[in-house]
Every structure is written in structure tokens, then in C-alpha cells.
Amino acid sequence: PMGSERTEIRKRQMAATPESPGAAQAQLSAGNRGSNACCFCWCCCCSCSCLTVRNQEEERARRTSHELQAEGIPNCEESPAPTLEEVNAWAQSFDKLMLTPAGRNAFREFLRTEFSEENMLFWMACEELKQESNKSVIEEKARLIYEDYISILSPKEVSLDSRVREVINRNMLEPSQHTFDDAQLQIYTLMHRDSYPRFMNSAIYKDLLQSLSEKSIEA
């Protein structure tokens, strides 16, 4: 009887064995599906290596763009060192400050600390445009000024009201030396009213004035 029981148990085990490969295959298939699903989810989650690489590339592109913008900013104007009389005159009016390259350079240095240097750059670009007489050069410079300081896509966009922007858009149909006159006046007024008083109270101006005063006393 014991032998019969053992035989019966062995038969049952052998009968169950063919199902094992199928079960194993089903488990493997399920595992693969799970693996694929997991891989799909992994590629779409925020920790995905693909997205990490893409983010790194975008950051590199932004950094490169920023560096190119910085390189594109023209250097300060060449000018002799200001005299004590000139620096004192800057305090008398904004016009006197903007009249000399040394004054514009000092003011521009201050604007850079306030992240508004584009106002001076735009004003200077407009002054250069007014000196041109060649039609093709005027059109090219006007286009560059528009792209650099008027376009809402530019990181150096200056603050202009809608009326002035409409005037510029009309003028750009046939650019001339005076395409940006209204905009230049608005930015000049903005610098005068907003930035100039702070410049007069800034360390940049006070240190320069003190340095020249000390040199004058020593002389």
C-alpha cells in the first residue's frame, strides 16, 4: 500500500510538471511586460536619464547664449580721465553727464550694477544710427537695434510704452536715421528721472569725486 501511495504521488508530480514550463513562461512574459512597463514609466518620469541629458543640453545652450550676449556688449567709449570740474558738472544736470564719454562711461558702470545697462546701450546705438547716411547700412543697423533692444524676445529689451512701439513698427517699414527717435527720447527721460538721482548718490560717483578731490588737494 505504501508503494502504491508513493507511485500515485509521483504520477501527480509528473502530471503537474508540464505546466511548470508554461507557468514559468507566463511568469517570464509577465516579468518582461513588467520590465517594459517599468522602463516606459522610468523614461517618462522626472528622474529619467534622457530628460537629465536634455536639461543639461538646455542649460548649456542658455549659458552659451548668455555668454554670447555678454560678448556682444560693446566696450566702454574711449575717453580721457575726467577732471574734477567735469565730475562736479555731472551733478548740475543729466545733460552735462551725458555730454562727455567719461560721464557716459561712469553712468553706464552704475547702470550695470542695476542690471539696466541696456538703456545706455540702446541710446548709444541710436546716436550711431543718426550718423549714418548709407541706406543699406541704415537698414542693417536699424534691424540690429530692433532685434537687440525692441524685440520682446531679446534679453536686452528696453522698456517702452505701446504708443512708441507702434511708431517704431511703422518706421521699420522704411528705416531711417530717425526710426527710433521717440524711443530714444523715452529711454533718455527714463534714465534721467529714474537712474540719474541714484547715480549721484552712488558709491561709484562719490568715490570718483573724492579721489579727484584728493588729487587736486595734493597738487
C-alpha positions in Angstrom: 0.0 0.0 0.0 2.9 2.4 0.8 4.5 1.7 -2.5 1.2 2.4 -4.3 0.9 5.7 -2.5 4.4 6.7 -3.5 3.6 5.8 -7.1 0.4 7.8 -7.0 2.3 10.8 -5.6 5.0 10.5 -8.3 2.3 10.4 -11.0 0.7 13.5 -9.7 4.1 15.3 -9.6 4.8 14.3 -13.2 1.3 15.4 -14.3 2.0 18.8 -12.8 5.5 19.1 -14.4 4.4 20.0 -18.0 2.5 23.0 -16.5 5.7 24.3 -15.0 7.4 25.5 -18.2 4.1 27.2 -19.2 3.8 28.8 -15.8 7.4 29.8 -15.9 7.0 31.2 -19.4 3.9 33.1 -18.3 5.8 34.4 -15.3 8.7 35.4 -17.6 6.3 37.0 -20.1 4.7 38.9 -17.2 8.1 39.8 -16.0 9.0 41.2 -19.4 5.8 43.1 -19.6 6.5 44.5 -16.1 10.0 45.3 -17.2 8.9 47.1 -20.3 6.2 49.0 -18.4 8.7 49.9 -15.8 11.2 51.1 -18.4 8.4 53.1 -20.1 7.5 54.8 -16.8 11.1 55.3 -16.0 11.8 57.1 -19.3 8.8 59.4 -18.7 9.5 60.3 -15.1 11.3 63.3 -13.9 14.4 61.3 -12.9 14.8 59.9 -16.5 18.4 60.0 -17.7 17.1 61.1 -21.1 15.5 64.2 -19.6 18.5 64.8 -17.5 20.7 64.9 -20.6 18.2 67.1 -22.3 18.1 69.5 -19.3 21.9 69.6 -19.3 21.9 70.5 -23.0 19.3 73.2 -22.5 21.3 74.7 -19.6 24.4 74.6 -21.7 22.6 76.4 -24.5 21.3 79.0 -22.1 24.8 79.5 -20.7 26.3 79.8 -24.2 23.6 82.3 -25.2 24.3 84.4 -22.2 28.0 84.3 -22.8 27.4 85.4 -26.4 25.2 88.2 -25.3 27.9 89.4 -22.9 30.5 89.2 -25.6 28.2 91.2 -27.9 28.1 94.2 -25.5 30.4 96.9 -26.8 33.2 98.1 -24.6 33.1 101.5 -22.9 33.9 104.5 -25.0 37.5 105.7 -25.2 37.9 108.9 -23.3 40.5 110.7 -21.2 40.1 110.5 -17.4 37.6 113.1 -16.2 38.7 116.2 -14.4 37.3 117.3 -11.1 35.5 120.2 -12.8 33.8 117.7 -15.2 32.7 115.4 -12.4 31.3 118.3 -10.4 29.4 119.4 -13.6 27.7 116.0 -13.8 25.8 116.9 -10.6 24.5 120.0 -12.2 22.4 118.3 -14.9 21.9 114.9 -16.6 22.6 116.6 -19.9 26.1 117.5 -18.8 26.7 114.0 -17.6 25.6 112.5 -21.0 27.6 115.1 -22.9 31.0 113.5 -22.4 32.3 110.0 -23.0 33.7 109.9 -19.4 30.3 110.8 -18.0 28.6 108.2 -20.1 31.1 105.5 -19.1 30.7 106.3 -15.4 26.9 106.3 -15.6 27.0 103.1 -17.7 29.1 101.4 -15.0 26.4 102.3 -12.5 23.6 101.1 -14.7 25.4 97.8 -15.0 25.1 97.3 -11.2 21.4 97.9 -11.5 21.1 95.5 -14.5 19.8 98.3 -16.7 22.8 98.9 -18.9 20.7 98.1 -22.0 19.2 101.6 -21.7 22.6 103.3 -22.3 23.5 100.8 -25.0 20.2 101.5 -26.8 20.7 105.3 -26.5 24.3 105.0 -27.9 23.2 102.7 -30.8 20.5 105.3 -31.7 23.2 108.0 -31.7 25.4 105.9 -34.0 22.4 105.3 -36.3 21.9 109.1 -36.7 25.4 109.5 -38.0 24.8 107.1 -40.9 23.9 108.2 -44.4 24.2 105.0 -46.4 20.8 103.5 -46.9 21.8 99.8 -46.7 23.9 100.5 -43.6 21.0 102.3 -42.0 18.6 99.5 -42.7 21.0 96.9 -41.3 21.7 98.9 -38.1 18.0 99.6 -37.6 17.3 95.9 -37.9 20.0 95.1 -35.3 18.8 97.8 -32.9 15.2 96.4 -33.2 16.4 92.8 -32.6 18.6 93.8 -29.7 16.5 96.3 -27.8 12.9 96.4 -29.1 12.0 92.8 -29.7 10.2 91.2 -26.8 12.4 88.1 -27.3 15.6 89.9 -26.6 17.2 89.7 -23.1 18.2 93.4 -23.6 14.7 94.7 -24.4 14.2 98.2 -23.2 11.0 99.4 -21.5 8.8 101.3 -24.0 5.1 102.1 -24.0 2.7 100.7 -26.6 2.5 104.0 -28.5 6.2 104.2 -29.1 6.3 100.6 -30.1 3.6 101.2 -32.7 5.6 104.2 -34.1 8.7 102.0 -34.3 6.9 99.2 -36.1 5.6 101.7 -38.7 9.0 103.3 -39.1 10.6 99.9 -39.7 8.8 99.6 -43.0 11.2 102.2 -44.3 14.1 102.6 -41.7 15.9 105.9 -41.5 18.3 107.6 -39.1 15.3 108.7 -37.0 13.4 105.4 -36.8 13.9 105.2 -33.0 13.8 108.9 -32.1 10.7 108.6 -30.0 12.0 105.5 -28.2 15.4 107.1 -27.6 13.8 110.2 -26.0 11.7 107.9 -23.8 14.7 106.0 -22.6 16.7 109.2 -22.1 13.9 110.5 -19.9 13.7 107.2 -18.0 17.4 107.3 -17.2 17.2 111.0 -16.3 14.2 110.6 -13.9 14.9 107.1 -12.5 18.6 106.2 -12.6 20.4 109.6 -12.6 19.4 110.6 -9.0 20.6 107.2 -7.7 23.8 107.5 -9.6 24.5 110.9 -7.9 24.2 109.1 -4.5 26.1 106.0 -5.5 29.5 104.9 -4.4 30.7 105.0 -8.0 30.1 108.7 -8.3 31.1 109.6 -4.7 34.4 107.6 -4.8 35.4 109.2 -8.1 34.6 112.6 -6.8 36.6 112.0 -3.6 39.5 110.6 -5.5 39.8 113.6 -7.8 39.3 116.0 -4.9 42.2 114.4 -3.0 44.4 114.6 -6.1 43.5 118.2 -6.5 44.4 119.0 -2.9 47.8 117.1 -3.3 48.6 119.1 -6.4 
